[in-house]
Amino acid sequence: MANLTLYELEGCPYCAKVKTKLADLDLEYGSVMVPRSHGERTEVEEVSGQTGVPVLVDEEHGVEGMSESDDIVEYLEETYGSAS
């Protein structure tokens, strides 16, 4: 089982793109909803060094705070795509 956490914001199209890939690969993950205000996103900033979302944490593979939806989708495909 994957030990994945996705930091996301409701209504965020970039987050939706990552969630679609997670669903396509049938991966279980934890979701952390971040506040709308960037100034209140301290938890995601501690993880990734920035306040934008989405951010993926994959403890099993040592990924501590990957940002950018395209990078996350590519990572998920490369890491978990052939496992199904």
C-alpha positions in Angstrom: 0.0 0.0 0.0 1.3 3.4 -0.9 1.9 5.8 1.9 0.9 9.0 0.0 -0.4 12.3 1.3 -1.7 15.0 -1.0 -2.0 18.6 0.1 -4.8 20.2 -1.9 -7.3 23.0 -2.2 -11.0 22.4 -3.0 -11.7 23.6 -6.6 -8.0 23.6 -7.6 -7.7 22.4 -11.2 -4.1 21.3 -10.7 -5.1 19.3 -7.6 -7.9 17.7 -9.6 -5.3 16.6 -12.3 -3.2 14.9 -9.6 -6.3 13.3 -8.0 -7.4 11.9 -11.4 -4.0 10.3 -11.8 -4.1 8.8 -8.3 -7.6 7.4 -9.2 -6.4 6.1 -12.6 -3.6 4.2 -10.8 -6.0 3.0 -8.0 -3.7 4.5 -5.3 -4.9 5.1 -1.8 -3.8 8.5 -0.3 -4.4 10.8 2.5 -5.8 14.2 1.7 -4.9 17.4 3.6 -7.1 20.4 2.7 -5.2 23.7 2.9 -6.7 27.1 3.7 -7.5 29.4 0.8 -5.2 32.1 2.2 -1.6 31.5 1.3 -0.6 33.2 4.6 -2.4 30.4 6.6 -0.8 27.5 4.7 1.9 26.9 7.3 1.6 23.1 7.2 2.2 22.8 3.5 5.0 25.4 3.7 6.8 23.3 6.3 6.5 20.2 4.1 7.5 21.8 0.7 9.0 25.2 1.4 6.3 26.9 -0.5 2.5 27.6 -0.1 1.2 26.5 -3.5 -0.7 23.3 -4.1 -0.8 20.5 -5.0 2.0 19.0 -3.0 2.7 15.3 -2.7 4.4 13.4 0.1 5.4 9.8 -0.6 7.1 8.6 2.6 7.7 5.1 1.2 10.0 6.6 -1.6 11.5 9.5 0.4 9.5 12.2 -1.4 9.0 14.9 1.2 7.2 17.6 -0.6 6.9 17.5 -4.4 5.1 20.4 -6.0 3.9 21.1 -9.6 1.0 19.0 -10.9 2.8 17.9 -14.0 5.9 16.7 -12.0 3.6 14.8 -9.6 1.6 13.1 -12.4 4.9 12.1 -14.1 6.3 10.8 -10.8 3.2 8.8 -10.0 3.2 7.2 -13.5 6.9 6.3 -13.3 6.7 5.0 -9.8 3.3 3.3 -9.7 2.2 3.0 -13.3 3.6 -0.5 -13.9 2.6 -1.8 -10.5 -1.0 -2.4 -11.4 
